[in-house]
């Protein structure tokens, strides 16, 4: 399965509320929207990717419950980024003070905030170039730390503000650095 991009802009430019309603009325379809307003239809993940993603998310939830520094979000959460794009990273984390600054209505819909941290776990059908472009978009929107895990290539790309991308070959663990204090991700579940 491949990602499909649809440009409806010559016909209609969806407002944020219209995009939200489109997503609510079509829950079986995962939509994103790029900064140009084009709709991106994402295929569902396969069983293996879903299994790994669930395990990774669980590690973040356990850490967050212990330290209580923010909020963890799964791949179903769509964020309205400052550049206008609506994106759904596989795992996202937002500092508590930043999340608490949002209104209840903003929290309920697609939160208008860039997470502090994002993780993308590539599916076998994902394009590396498109996923790297998504990671660069996250960084352009002031996300502090991003991890792109490419199981097929056995690599992790680490994205940090104002620094070149660091590529690691099959690392056994990743540190949350200053963005995720005290967090260490054991990657053995990913490489098994």
C-alpha positions, 0 to 999 in steps of 0.5 A: 500500500502506498500513501495517496496525496489529493489536492482539493485546493483548486475546488475547496480549501478545507478549514480546520473544522472541515478537516476535523469533520472529514476525519470524524466522518471517515474513521476507517481512513487515516488522514493527514494534511500537509502545509499546502493543504493537500490531503494525505491518505495513509494506509493502515499498518500491518500486524508486525509494524502495529506490534512494534509500535504498540511496544514502543508506545508502552515504554513511553507510557511507563516512563511518563507515568513514573516521571509525570513530566508531560503527555504521551500520544499514540499514532491516532493523534493528529496535531495541527503544526504551526506551518498549517500541516496536520500530522500524526506521528507514531509516538509523540510527547508534549511537556505538561506545561505546554499541554496544560496551556491549551484550552479544553476545546483545543485538546479535544480536536486536533491540538494546535501544538508541535510536540516536543518529541516525535517518533516515526516507525517506518512500515515496509511500505513507507518511503524513506524519502517521504518519511525523512521529509516528514521528520524535517517538517517536524523539526522546522516546526520546533520539535526538540527531538525526533527519532526515525526508526527504519527496521528494514535498514537497521538504522535510527535517524536522530533529529535535533534542533539546529544539528545535522541528522545523526544516523545510528546502525542498529543501536541497542538503546536511545537516550531521551536526552534533554527532551525526555529526561530520564528516558532510555528506549530499549530497541531490542524489541525492534531488532528482534 
